[in-house]
Amino acid sequence: MPMEFLKEKHIEYIKSLDAKQGDLEYWLSEHLRLNGVYWGLTALCILDAKDTFKKEDIVNFVLSCWVKSTGGFSPFPRHDAHLLTTLSGIQILSIYNSLDALTEEQIEKCVEFIKKNQLEDGSFQGDRFGEVDTRFIYTALSSLSILGRLTPEIVDPAVDYILKCYNFDGGFGLSPGSESHAAQAFTCLGALAVVGKVNKLSKSQIDKIGWWLCERQLPEGGLNGRPSKLPDVCYSWWVLSSLAIINKLNWIDYKKLRHFILSSQDTKRGGISDRPDNEVDVFHTLFGITGLSLMGFENLNPIDPVYCMPCEVTSKFKKYPY
Ligand SMILES: [Zn+2]
């Protein structure tokens, strides 16, 4: 069977998600709703089909997720704010060049919300419930970067904490001493890249990171998140973006990875799943598409490996230190 990239079907699949509001499935995913909009919109941008979603509706939805009492964004109106959804809200507004839809006061409160979740050791908790993970350092620094509000008081302790999450095998864990995981490589390297501090890692550390990452590729072409795990399309993003940040993208066999991603497409209704023959979802659809974009396949629009947003948008960001 000729393996082709089903661009138009993927656009239709993402579009169909927006029409599913009556479905049980849709309501069950309320806690992911704002993230879901960001995943879908970013995929559409890379597919050069940004206008598939109606800008006004999406911006209004994002604004309805802003939580007045705390200043962050929640996944859905009347839920609690969290750092993960705060980044999604800021990314969506930024992609639509609509950050000015927020008032000065709203932006101040949002910056306060993010800063308040930083702990004494430089790490961040996702919200007041206190879960700590390097994912939240990434989301906090990326959000503040997009808003142009990074300061050394926030950045320096966060960078120190990230460096402690580096493991001797060349990977990064979700906290100091925890097992290396490919998604954590992205959150740690991405956070360092957002603040211009990748050079805090030595050359031998960077080489080791490159080796650990390229060993994630399995004989069938797909990438896994940890040794002896199954391949999964989303690691096309976590691993490739990390390799792109350290300029070692070509340490991966592009052709084999492309084949794995394309075999995970739903040839009937569009969308991409975690691995061939599984159910598709918007998360794996985005990360399959961004993986292909990073490798330069399928004539896709370029994705920024640091921000996971279209380069067209991120090329306008102010670089820290300002
Ligand atoms: Zn996955």
py3Dmol code that shows the C-alpha trace and the ligand (Angstrom):
import py3Dmol

protein = """\
ATOM      1  CA  MET A   1       0.000   0.000   0.000  1.00  0.00           C
ATOM      2  CA  PRO A   2       1.481   3.399  -0.928  1.00  0.00           C
ATOM      3  CA  MET A   3       2.087   5.329   2.235  1.00  0.00           C
ATOM      4  CA  GLU A   4       0.932   8.909   1.898  1.00  0.00           C
ATOM      5  CA  PHE A   5       0.296  11.718   4.321  1.00  0.00           C
ATOM      6  CA  LEU A   6      -3.469  12.283   4.570  1.00  0.00           C
ATOM      7  CA  LYS A   7      -3.399  16.057   5.031  1.00  0.00           C
ATOM      8  CA  GLU A   8      -7.021  16.831   4.068  1.00  0.00           C
ATOM      9  CA  LYS A   9      -8.362  13.983   6.227  1.00  0.00           C
ATOM     10  CA  HIS A  10      -6.421  15.240   9.247  1.00  0.00           C
ATOM     11  CA  ILE A  11      -7.902  18.708   8.775  1.00  0.00           C
ATOM     12  CA  GLU A  12     -11.396  17.173   8.589  1.00  0.00           C
ATOM     13  CA  TYR A  13     -10.731  15.063  11.691  1.00  0.00           C
ATOM     14  CA  ILE A  14      -9.643  18.085  13.770  1.00  0.00           C
ATOM     15  CA  LYS A  15     -12.578  20.084  12.476  1.00  0.00           C
ATOM     16  CA  SER A  16     -14.971  17.295  13.511  1.00  0.00           C
ATOM     17  CA  LEU A  17     -13.791  17.518  17.135  1.00  0.00           C
ATOM     18  CA  ASP A  18     -15.227  20.996  17.395  1.00  0.00           C
ATOM     19  CA  ALA A  19     -18.668  19.757  16.329  1.00  0.00           C
ATOM     20  CA  LYS A  20     -18.786  17.038  19.006  1.00  0.00           C
ATOM     21  CA  GLN A  21     -20.132  19.190  21.807  1.00  0.00           C
ATOM     22  CA  GLY A  22     -23.161  16.991  22.487  1.00  0.00           C
ATOM     23  CA  ASP A  23     -21.140  13.814  22.837  1.00  0.00           C
ATOM     24  CA  LEU A  24     -20.480  12.080  26.124  1.00  0.00           C
ATOM     25  CA  GLU A  25     -16.877  11.682  25.027  1.00  0.00           C
ATOM     26  CA  TYR A  26     -16.626  15.451  24.710  1.00  0.00           C
ATOM     27  CA  TRP A  27     -17.951  16.118  28.207  1.00  0.00           C
ATOM     28  CA  LEU A  28     -15.703  13.489  29.710  1.00  0.00           C
ATOM     29  CA  SER A  29     -12.747  15.361  28.293  1.00  0.00           C
ATOM     30  CA  GLU A  30     -13.698  18.681  29.908  1.00  0.00           C
ATOM     31  CA  HIS A  31     -10.566  18.575  32.035  1.00  0.00           C
ATOM     32  CA  LEU A  32      -8.491  18.610  28.830  1.00  0.00           C
ATOM     33  CA  ARG A  33     -10.611  20.978  26.794  1.00  0.00           C
ATOM     34  CA  LEU A  34      -8.311  24.049  26.622  1.00  0.00           C
ATOM     35  CA  ASN A  35      -5.275  21.807  26.000  1.00  0.00           C
ATOM     36  CA  GLY A  36      -7.288  20.075  23.273  1.00  0.00           C
ATOM     37  CA  VAL A  37      -8.032  23.365  21.522  1.00  0.00           C
ATOM     38  CA  TYR A  38      -4.320  24.245  21.603  1.00  0.00           C
ATOM     39  CA  TRP A  39      -3.373  20.802  20.190  1.00  0.00           C
ATOM     40  CA  GLY A  40      -5.954  21.094  17.403  1.00  0.00           C
ATOM     41  CA  LEU A  41      -5.176  24.700  16.527  1.00  0.00           C
ATOM     42  CA  THR A  42      -1.398  24.122  16.433  1.00  0.00           C
ATOM     43  CA  ALA A  43      -1.865  21.081  14.194  1.00  0.00           C
ATOM     44  CA  LEU A  44      -4.075  23.143  11.863  1.00  0.00           C
ATOM     45  CA  CYS A  45      -1.404  25.889  11.701  1.00  0.00           C
ATOM     46  CA  ILE A  46       1.266  23.348  10.717  1.00  0.00           C
ATOM     47  CA  LEU A  47      -1.167  21.924   8.121  1.00  0.00           C
ATOM     48  CA  ASP A  48      -1.616  25.476   6.798  1.00  0.00           C
ATOM     49  CA  ALA A  49      -5.319  25.394   7.675  1.00  0.00           C
ATOM     50  CA  LYS A  50      -5.462  27.840  10.587  1.00  0.00           C
ATOM     51  CA  ASP A  51      -8.790  29.288   9.424  1.00  0.00           C
ATOM     52  CA  THR A  52     -10.568  25.957   9.968  1.00  0.00           C
ATOM     53  CA  PHE A  53     -11.412  27.117  13.500  1.00  0.00           C
ATOM     54  CA  LYS A  54     -13.286  30.393  13.922  1.00  0.00           C
ATOM     55  CA  LYS A  55     -10.873  32.774  15.635  1.00  0.00           C
ATOM     56  CA  GLU A  56     -13.573  34.759  17.436  1.00  0.00           C
ATOM     57  CA  ASP A  57     -15.184  31.648  18.954  1.00  0.00           C
ATOM     58  CA  ILE A  58     -11.878  30.260  20.128  1.00  0.00           C
ATOM     59  CA  VAL A  59     -10.665  33.540  21.631  1.00  0.00           C
ATOM     60  CA  ASN A  60     -13.979  33.901  23.471  1.00  0.00           C
ATOM     61  CA  PHE A  61     -13.698  30.342  24.788  1.00  0.00           C
ATOM     62  CA  VAL A  62     -10.168  31.023  26.066  1.00  0.00           C
ATOM     63  CA  LEU A  63     -11.337  34.199  27.796  1.00  0.00           C
ATOM     64  CA  SER A  64     -14.194  32.244  29.420  1.00  0.00           C
ATOM     65  CA  CYS A  65     -11.584  29.896  30.949  1.00  0.00           C
ATOM     66  CA  TRP A  66      -9.739  32.710  32.717  1.00  0.00           C
ATOM     67  CA  VAL A  67     -10.277  32.367  36.476  1.00  0.00           C
ATOM     68  CA  LYS A  68     -10.779  35.720  38.154  1.00  0.00           C
ATOM     69  CA  SER A  69     -10.098  34.546  41.708  1.00  0.00           C
ATOM     70  CA  THR A  70      -6.645  33.089  40.965  1.00  0.00           C
ATOM     71  CA  GLY A  71      -5.583  34.682  37.650  1.00  0.00           C
ATOM     72  CA  GLY A  72      -4.717  31.478  35.744  1.00  0.00           C
ATOM     73  CA  PHE A  73      -6.613  29.609  33.035  1.00  0.00           C
ATOM     74  CA  SER A  74      -8.741  26.534  33.692  1.00  0.00           C
ATOM     75  CA  PRO A  75      -9.415  23.769  31.158  1.00  0.00           C
ATOM     76  CA  PHE A  76     -13.084  24.698  30.982  1.00  0.00           C
ATOM     77  CA  PRO A  77     -15.273  27.492  32.466  1.00  0.00           C
ATOM     78  CA  ARG A  78     -15.897  27.089  36.226  1.00  0.00           C
ATOM     79  CA  HIS A  79     -12.982  24.684  36.749  1.00  0.00           C
ATOM     80  CA  ASP A  80      -9.804  25.489  38.713  1.00  0.00           C
ATOM     81  CA  ALA A  81      -6.791  27.123  37.087  1.00  0.00           C
ATOM     82  CA  HIS A  82      -3.661  25.036  36.475  1.00  0.00           C
ATOM     83  CA  LEU A  83      -0.243  25.868  34.979  1.00  0.00           C
ATOM     84  CA  LEU A  84      -0.729  23.411  32.089  1.00  0.00           C
ATOM     85  CA  THR A  85      -3.949  25.044  30.921  1.00  0.00           C
ATOM     86  CA  THR A  86      -2.581  28.518  31.616  1.00  0.00           C
ATOM     87  CA  LEU A  87       0.148  27.876  29.041  1.00  0.00           C
ATOM     88  CA  SER A  88      -2.443  26.563  26.551  1.00  0.00           C
ATOM     89  CA  GLY A  89      -4.583  29.690  27.008  1.00  0.00           C
ATOM     90  CA  ILE A  90      -1.599  31.983  26.471  1.00  0.00           C
ATOM     91  CA  GLN A  91      -0.386  29.962  23.458  1.00  0.00           C
ATOM     92  CA  ILE A  92      -3.790  30.069  21.743  1.00  0.00           C
ATOM     93  CA  LEU A  93      -4.132  33.844  22.256  1.00  0.00           C
ATOM     94  CA  SER A  94      -0.564  34.303  21.033  1.00  0.00           C
ATOM     95  CA  ILE A  95      -1.168  32.199  17.889  1.00  0.00           C
ATOM     96  CA  TYR A  96      -4.156  34.439  17.138  1.00  0.00           C
ATOM     97  CA  ASN A  97      -2.093  37.551  17.945  1.00  0.00           C
ATOM     98  CA  SER A  98      -4.801  38.302  20.527  1.00  0.00           C
ATOM     99  CA  LEU A  99      -2.969  38.605  23.856  1.00  0.00           C
ATOM    100  CA  ASP A 100      -4.387  42.126  23.955  1.00  0.00           C
ATOM    101  CA  ALA A 101      -7.834  40.569  24.452  1.00  0.00           C
ATOM    102  CA  LEU A 102      -6.662  40.312  28.082  1.00  0.00           C
ATOM    103  CA  THR A 103      -6.659  43.523  30.128  1.00  0.00           C
ATOM    104  CA  GLU A 104      -3.458  44.734  31.810  1.00  0.00           C
ATOM    105  CA  GLU A 105      -4.980  43.683  35.109  1.00  0.00           C
ATOM    106  CA  GLN A 106      -5.738  40.166  33.846  1.00  0.00           C
ATOM    107  CA  ILE A 107      -2.158  39.772  32.606  1.00  0.00           C
ATOM    108  CA  GLU A 108      -0.781  40.991  35.959  1.00  0.00           C
ATOM    109  CA  LYS A 109      -2.940  38.485  37.821  1.00  0.00           C
ATOM    110  CA  CYS A 110      -1.927  35.709  35.453  1.00  0.00           C
ATOM    111  CA  VAL A 111       1.791  36.473  35.954  1.00  0.00           C
ATOM    112  CA  GLU A 112       1.192  36.455  39.726  1.00  0.00           C
ATOM    113  CA  PHE A 113      -0.568  33.076  39.480  1.00  0.00           C
ATOM    114  CA  ILE A 114       2.417  31.552  37.673  1.00  0.00           C
ATOM    115  CA  LYS A 115       5.004  33.092  40.020  1.00  0.00           C
ATOM    116  CA  LYS A 116       3.082  31.986  43.118  1.00  0.00           C
ATOM    117  CA  ASN A 117       3.452  28.344  42.061  1.00  0.00           C
ATOM    118  CA  GLN A 118       7.253  28.499  42.174  1.00  0.00           C
ATOM    119  CA  LEU A 119       8.701  26.728  45.218  1.00  0.00           C
ATOM    120  CA  GLU A 120      11.800  27.623  47.199  1.00  0.00           C
ATOM    121  CA  ASP A 121      14.027  25.092  45.384  1.00  0.00           C
ATOM    122  CA  GLY A 122      13.204  26.693  42.005  1.00  0.00           C
ATOM    123  CA  SER A 123      10.724  24.010  40.900  1.00  0.00           C
ATOM    124  CA  PHE A 124       7.060  24.704  40.160  1.00  0.00           C
ATOM    125  CA  GLN A 125       3.886  23.010  41.350  1.00  0.00           C
ATOM    126  CA  GLY A 126       1.059  22.730  38.809  1.00  0.00           C
ATOM    127  CA  ASP A 127      -1.455  24.371  41.137  1.00  0.00           C
ATOM    128  CA  ARG A 128      -2.140  24.738  44.864  1.00  0.00           C
ATOM    129  CA  PHE A 129      -2.475  20.955  45.214  1.00  0.00           C
ATOM    130  CA  GLY A 130       1.284  20.768  45.028  1.00  0.00           C
ATOM    131  CA  GLU A 131       2.197  18.186  42.364  1.00  0.00           C
ATOM    132  CA  VAL A 132       5.820  18.928  41.364  1.00  0.00           C
ATOM    133  CA  ASP A 133       7.216  17.920  37.979  1.00  0.00           C
ATOM    134  CA  THR A 134       9.658  19.527  35.513  1.00  0.00           C
ATOM    135  CA  ARG A 135       6.682  19.806  33.147  1.00  0.00           C
ATOM    136  CA  PHE A 136       5.500  22.700  35.292  1.00  0.00           C
ATOM    137  CA  ILE A 137       8.847  24.518  35.116  1.00  0.00           C
ATOM    138  CA  TYR A 138       8.560  24.335  31.349  1.00  0.00           C
ATOM    139  CA  THR A 139       4.961  25.557  31.295  1.00  0.00           C
ATOM    140  CA  ALA A 140       5.722  28.386  33.723  1.00  0.00           C
ATOM    141  CA  LEU A 141       8.830  29.625  31.902  1.00  0.00           C
ATOM    142  CA  SER A 142       7.236  29.274  28.474  1.00  0.00           C
ATOM    143  CA  SER A 143       4.121  31.200  29.606  1.00  0.00           C
ATOM    144  CA  LEU A 144       6.174  34.002  31.155  1.00  0.00           C
ATOM    145  CA  SER A 145       8.395  34.121  28.073  1.00  0.00           C
ATOM    146  CA  ILE A 146       5.424  34.555  25.727  1.00  0.00           C
ATOM    147  CA  LEU A 147       4.154  37.320  28.017  1.00  0.00           C
ATOM    148  CA  GLY A 148       7.663  38.871  28.097  1.00  0.00           C
ATOM    149  CA  ARG A 149       7.757  38.641  31.897  1.00  0.00           C
ATOM    150  CA  LEU A 150      10.780  36.472  32.784  1.00  0.00           C
ATOM    151  CA  THR A 151      13.116  37.813  35.479  1.00  0.00           C
ATOM    152  CA  PRO A 152      16.377  36.447  36.975  1.00  0.00           C
ATOM    153  CA  GLU A 153      14.577  35.872  40.323  1.00  0.00           C
ATOM    154  CA  ILE A 154      12.379  33.295  38.581  1.00  0.00           C
ATOM    155  CA  VAL A 155      14.808  31.976  35.969  1.00  0.00           C
ATOM    156  CA  ASP A 156      17.988  31.367  37.984  1.00  0.00           C
ATOM    157  CA  PRO A 157      16.586  29.010  40.652  1.00  0.00           C
ATOM    158  CA  ALA A 158      14.502  27.211  37.994  1.00  0.00           C
ATOM    159  CA  VAL A 159      17.625  26.593  35.882  1.00  0.00           C
ATOM    160  CA  ASP A 160      19.514  25.265  38.934  1.00  0.00           C
ATOM    161  CA  TYR A 161      16.653  22.859  39.620  1.00  0.00           C
ATOM    162  CA  ILE A 162      16.528  21.595  36.006  1.00  0.00           C
ATOM    163  CA  LEU A 163      20.258  20.890  36.011  1.00  0.00           C
ATOM    164  CA  LYS A 164      19.702  18.698  39.087  1.00  0.00           C
ATOM    165  CA  CYS A 165      17.196  16.600  37.095  1.00  0.00           C
ATOM    166  CA  TYR A 166      19.894  15.541  34.620  1.00  0.00           C
ATOM    167  CA  ASN A 167      20.825  11.859  35.071  1.00  0.00           C
ATOM    168  CA  PHE A 168      24.157  10.151  34.388  1.00  0.00           C
ATOM    169  CA  ASP A 169      22.579   7.996  31.654  1.00  0.00           C
ATOM    170  CA  GLY A 170      22.026  11.187  29.609  1.00  0.00           C
ATOM    171  CA  GLY A 171      18.310  11.569  30.307  1.00  0.00           C
ATOM    172  CA  PHE A 172      16.223  13.813  32.549  1.00  0.00           C
ATOM    173  CA  GLY A 173      13.723  12.863  35.253  1.00  0.00           C
ATOM    174  CA  LEU A 174      10.645  14.637  36.543  1.00  0.00           C
ATOM    175  CA  SER A 175      12.532  15.535  39.721  1.00  0.00           C
ATOM    176  CA  PRO A 176      16.158  15.092  40.878  1.00  0.00           C
ATOM    177  CA  GLY A 177      17.074  11.381  40.962  1.00  0.00           C
ATOM    178  CA  SER A 178      13.953  10.090  39.236  1.00  0.00           C
ATOM    179  CA  GLU A 179      14.078   7.818  36.206  1.00  0.00           C
ATOM    180  CA  SER A 180      14.946   9.287  32.784  1.00  0.00           C
ATOM    181  CA  HIS A 181      11.984   9.802  30.501  1.00  0.00           C
ATOM    182  CA  ALA A 182      11.896  11.295  26.994  1.00  0.00           C
ATOM    183  CA  ALA A 183       9.060  13.725  27.764  1.00  0.00           C
ATOM    184  CA  GLN A 184      11.205  15.127  30.587  1.00  0.00           C
ATOM    185  CA  ALA A 185      14.090  15.636  28.152  1.00  0.00           C
ATOM    186  CA  PHE A 186      11.822  17.992  26.234  1.00  0.00           C
ATOM    187  CA  THR A 187      10.518  19.832  29.295  1.00  0.00           C
ATOM    188  CA  CYS A 188      14.041  20.298  30.712  1.00  0.00           C
ATOM    189  CA  LEU A 189      15.822  21.178  27.461  1.00  0.00           C
ATOM    190  CA  GLY A 190      12.826  23.245  26.333  1.00  0.00           C
ATOM    191  CA  ALA A 191      12.816  25.217  29.585  1.00  0.00           C
ATOM    192  CA  LEU A 192      16.579  25.836  29.310  1.00  0.00           C
ATOM    193  CA  ALA A 193      16.127  26.913  25.678  1.00  0.00           C
ATOM    194  CA  VAL A 194      13.277  29.309  26.517  1.00  0.00           C
ATOM    195  CA  VAL A 195      15.620  31.201  28.844  1.00  0.00           C
ATOM    196  CA  GLY A 196      18.736  30.849  26.639  1.00  0.00           C
ATOM    197  CA  LYS A 197      20.590  28.549  29.088  1.00  0.00           C
ATOM    198  CA  VAL A 198      21.190  25.311  27.160  1.00  0.00           C
ATOM    199  CA  ASN A 199      24.889  26.261  27.383  1.00  0.00           C
ATOM    200  CA  LYS A 200      24.738  25.465  31.126  1.00  0.00           C
ATOM    201  CA  LEU A 201      25.116  21.828  29.999  1.00  0.00           C
ATOM    202  CA  SER A 202      28.654  20.708  29.123  1.00  0.00           C
ATOM    203  CA  LYS A 203      29.540  19.332  25.690  1.00  0.00           C
ATOM    204  CA  SER A 204      29.913  15.818  27.096  1.00  0.00           C
ATOM    205  CA  GLN A 205      26.507  16.081  28.782  1.00  0.00           C
ATOM    206  CA  ILE A 206      24.958  17.215  25.491  1.00  0.00           C
ATOM    207  CA  ASP A 207      26.555  14.292  23.628  1.00  0.00           C
ATOM    208  CA  LYS A 208      25.255  11.862  26.240  1.00  0.00           C
ATOM    209  CA  ILE A 209      21.771  13.381  25.954  1.00  0.00           C
ATOM    210  CA  GLY A 210      21.958  12.944  22.175  1.00  0.00           C
ATOM    211  CA  TRP A 211      22.859   9.264  22.574  1.00  0.00           C
ATOM    212  CA  TRP A 212      20.154   8.599  25.131  1.00  0.00           C
ATOM    213  CA  LEU A 213      17.577  10.260  22.841  1.00  0.00           C
ATOM    214  CA  CYS A 214      18.556   8.523  19.606  1.00  0.00           C
ATOM    215  CA  GLU A 215      18.545   5.160  21.383  1.00  0.00           C
ATOM    216  CA  ARG A 216      14.797   5.702  21.742  1.00  0.00           C
ATOM    217  CA  GLN A 217      14.374   4.678  18.080  1.00  0.00           C
ATOM    218  CA  LEU A 218      13.307   1.034  17.708  1.00  0.00           C
ATOM    219  CA  PRO A 219      13.942  -1.244  14.717  1.00  0.00           C
ATOM    220  CA  GLU A 220      10.388  -0.609  13.400  1.00  0.00           C
ATOM    221  CA  GLY A 221      11.180   3.140  13.253  1.00  0.00           C
ATOM    222  CA  GLY A 222       9.028   4.507  16.097  1.00  0.00           C
ATOM    223  CA  LEU A 223      10.453   6.074  19.253  1.00  0.00           C
ATOM    224  CA  ASN A 224       9.797   5.051  22.852  1.00  0.00           C
ATOM    225  CA  GLY A 225       9.883   7.148  26.010  1.00  0.00           C
ATOM    226  CA  ARG A 226      12.128   4.851  28.068  1.00  0.00           C
ATOM    227  CA  PRO A 227      14.229   1.751  27.417  1.00  0.00           C
ATOM    228  CA  SER A 228      12.218  -1.439  26.673  1.00  0.00           C
ATOM    229  CA  LYS A 229       8.869   0.344  26.215  1.00  0.00           C
ATOM    230  CA  LEU A 230       6.638   0.264  23.134  1.00  0.00           C
ATOM    231  CA  PRO A 231       7.049   2.971  20.474  1.00  0.00           C
ATOM    232  CA  ASP A 232       4.535   5.809  20.545  1.00  0.00           C
ATOM    233  CA  VAL A 233       3.935   8.577  17.997  1.00  0.00           C
ATOM    234  CA  CYS A 234       3.994  11.342  20.637  1.00  0.00           C
ATOM    235  CA  TYR A 235       7.689  10.613  21.249  1.00  0.00           C
ATOM    236  CA  SER A 236       8.253  11.740  17.689  1.00  0.00           C
ATOM    237  CA  TRP A 237       7.746  15.147  19.257  1.00  0.00           C
ATOM    238  CA  TRP A 238       9.360  14.771  22.691  1.00  0.00           C
ATOM    239  CA  VAL A 239      12.519  13.170  21.268  1.00  0.00           C
ATOM    240  CA  LEU A 240      12.844  15.103  18.007  1.00  0.00           C
ATOM    241  CA  SER A 241      12.241  18.514  19.581  1.00  0.00           C
ATOM    242  CA  SER A 242      14.899  17.687  22.211  1.00  0.00           C
ATOM    243  CA  LEU A 243      17.369  16.628  19.513  1.00  0.00           C
ATOM    244  CA  ALA A 244      16.546  19.798  17.545  1.00  0.00           C
ATOM    245  CA  ILE A 245      17.318  21.933  20.625  1.00  0.00           C
ATOM    246  CA  ILE A 246      20.796  20.363  20.920  1.00  0.00           C
ATOM    247  CA  ASN A 247      21.336  20.376  17.114  1.00  0.00           C
ATOM    248  CA  LYS A 248      21.392  16.592  16.730  1.00  0.00           C
ATOM    249  CA  LEU A 249      18.139  16.056  14.876  1.00  0.00           C
ATOM    250  CA  ASN A 250      19.859  13.990  12.193  1.00  0.00           C
ATOM    251  CA  TRP A 251      20.861  11.323  14.755  1.00  0.00           C
ATOM    252  CA  ILE A 252      17.463   9.745  14.016  1.00  0.00           C
ATOM    253  CA  ASP A 253      16.582   7.667  10.947  1.00  0.00           C
ATOM    254  CA  TYR A 254      14.008  10.019   9.376  1.00  0.00           C
ATOM    255  CA  LYS A 255      12.663   7.603   6.783  1.00  0.00           C
ATOM    256  CA  LYS A 256      11.897   4.877   9.297  1.00  0.00           C
ATOM    257  CA  LEU A 257      10.249   7.295  11.723  1.00  0.00           C
ATOM    258  CA  ARG A 258       8.165   8.810   8.914  1.00  0.00           C
ATOM    259  CA  HIS A 259       7.008   5.325   7.998  1.00  0.00           C
ATOM    260  CA  PHE A 260       5.967   4.625  11.621  1.00  0.00           C
ATOM    261  CA  ILE A 261       4.019   7.908  11.898  1.00  0.00           C
ATOM    262  CA  LEU A 262       2.264   7.425   8.554  1.00  0.00           C
ATOM    263  CA  SER A 263       1.331   3.839   9.499  1.00  0.00           C
ATOM    264  CA  SER A 264      -0.430   5.245  12.577  1.00  0.00           C
ATOM    265  CA  GLN A 265      -2.848   7.362  10.487  1.00  0.00           C
ATOM    266  CA  ASP A 266      -6.536   6.482  10.383  1.00  0.00           C
ATOM    267  CA  THR A 267      -6.955   6.154   6.629  1.00  0.00           C
ATOM    268  CA  LYS A 268     -10.760   6.480   6.853  1.00  0.00           C
ATOM    269  CA  ARG A 269     -11.506   9.388   9.164  1.00  0.00           C
ATOM    270  CA  GLY A 270      -8.097  11.030   9.514  1.00  0.00           C
ATOM    271  CA  GLY A 271      -6.130  11.653  12.683  1.00  0.00           C
ATOM    272  CA  ILE A 272      -3.082   9.820  14.048  1.00  0.00           C
ATOM    273  CA  SER A 273      -2.932   7.317  16.919  1.00  0.00           C
ATOM    274  CA  ASP A 274      -0.121   6.406  19.319  1.00  0.00           C
ATOM    275  CA  ARG A 275       0.795   3.369  17.195  1.00  0.00           C
ATOM    276  CA  PRO A 276      -0.619   1.531  14.169  1.00  0.00           C
ATOM    277  CA  ASP A 277      -4.233   0.278  14.471  1.00  0.00           C
ATOM    278  CA  ASN A 278      -5.076   2.142  17.677  1.00  0.00           C
ATOM    279  CA  GLU A 279      -7.804   4.761  18.146  1.00  0.00           C
ATOM    280  CA  VAL A 280      -6.751   8.266  16.997  1.00  0.00           C
ATOM    281  CA  ASP A 281      -6.820  11.361  19.219  1.00  0.00           C
ATOM    282  CA  VAL A 282      -5.919  15.028  18.752  1.00  0.00           C
ATOM    283  CA  PHE A 283      -2.829  14.820  21.023  1.00  0.00           C
ATOM    284  CA  HIS A 284      -1.112  12.130  18.903  1.00  0.00           C
ATOM    285  CA  THR A 285      -2.365  13.791  15.717  1.00  0.00           C
ATOM    286  CA  LEU A 286      -0.539  16.994  16.689  1.00  0.00           C
ATOM    287  CA  PHE A 287       2.672  15.260  17.717  1.00  0.00           C
ATOM    288  CA  GLY A 288       2.755  13.065  14.615  1.00  0.00           C
ATOM    289  CA  ILE A 289       2.356  16.141  12.427  1.00  0.00           C
ATOM    290  CA  THR A 290       4.923  18.223  14.336  1.00  0.00           C
ATOM    291  CA  GLY A 291       7.388  15.293  14.152  1.00  0.00           C
ATOM    292  CA  LEU A 292       6.986  15.190  10.367  1.00  0.00           C
ATOM    293  CA  SER A 293       7.388  18.982  10.220  1.00  0.00           C
ATOM    294  CA  LEU A 294      10.640  18.879  12.231  1.00  0.00           C
ATOM    295  CA  MET A 295      12.016  16.282   9.806  1.00  0.00           C
ATOM    296  CA  GLY A 296      11.016  18.474   6.848  1.00  0.00           C
ATOM    297  CA  PHE A 297       8.519  16.021   5.328  1.00  0.00           C
ATOM    298  CA  GLU A 298       5.133  16.624   3.660  1.00  0.00           C
ATOM    299  CA  ASN A 299       5.660  20.320   2.899  1.00  0.00           C
ATOM    300  CA  LEU A 300       4.330  21.311   6.342  1.00  0.00           C
ATOM    301  CA  ASN A 301       4.698  24.709   7.993  1.00  0.00           C
ATOM    302  CA  PRO A 302       7.658  24.877  10.384  1.00  0.00           C
ATOM    303  CA  ILE A 303       7.115  24.197  14.094  1.00  0.00           C
ATOM    304  CA  ASP A 304       9.320  25.764  16.773  1.00  0.00           C
ATOM    305  CA  PRO A 305      10.946  22.897  18.744  1.00  0.00           C
ATOM    306  CA  VAL A 306      11.213  25.043  21.887  1.00  0.00           C
ATOM    307  CA  TYR A 307       7.673  26.444  22.123  1.00  0.00           C
ATOM    308  CA  CYS A 308       5.731  23.843  20.124  1.00  0.00           C
ATOM    309  CA  MET A 309       4.086  26.687  18.258  1.00  0.00           C
ATOM    310  CA  PRO A 310       4.321  27.782  14.608  1.00  0.00           C
ATOM    311  CA  CYS A 311       7.687  29.460  13.863  1.00  0.00           C
ATOM    312  CA  GLU A 312       5.708  32.223  12.197  1.00  0.00           C
ATOM    313  CA  VAL A 313       4.416  33.162  15.683  1.00  0.00           C
ATOM    314  CA  THR A 314       7.507  32.483  17.825  1.00  0.00           C
ATOM    315  CA  SER A 315       9.878  34.389  15.533  1.00  0.00           C
ATOM    316  CA  LYS A 316       8.329  37.552  17.007  1.00  0.00           C
ATOM    317  CA  PHE A 317       9.008  36.618  20.665  1.00  0.00           C
ATOM    318  CA  LYS A 318      11.457  38.750  22.661  1.00  0.00           C
ATOM    319  CA  LYS A 319      14.511  36.715  23.689  1.00  0.00           C
ATOM    320  CA  TYR A 320      15.454  36.526  27.389  1.00  0.00           C
ATOM    321  CA  PRO A 321      17.516  38.209  28.884  1.00  0.00           C
ATOM    322  CA  TYR A 322      15.615  41.229  27.539  1.00  0.00           C
TER     323      TYR A 322
END
"""
ligand_1 = """\
1
ZN
Zn 1.773 8.935 23.418
"""
view = py3Dmol.view(width=600, height=400)
view.addModel(protein, "pdb")
view.setStyle({"model": 0}, {"cartoon": {"style": "trace"}})
view.addModel(ligand_1, "xyz")
view.setStyle({"model": 1}, {"stick": {}})
view.zoomTo()
view.show()
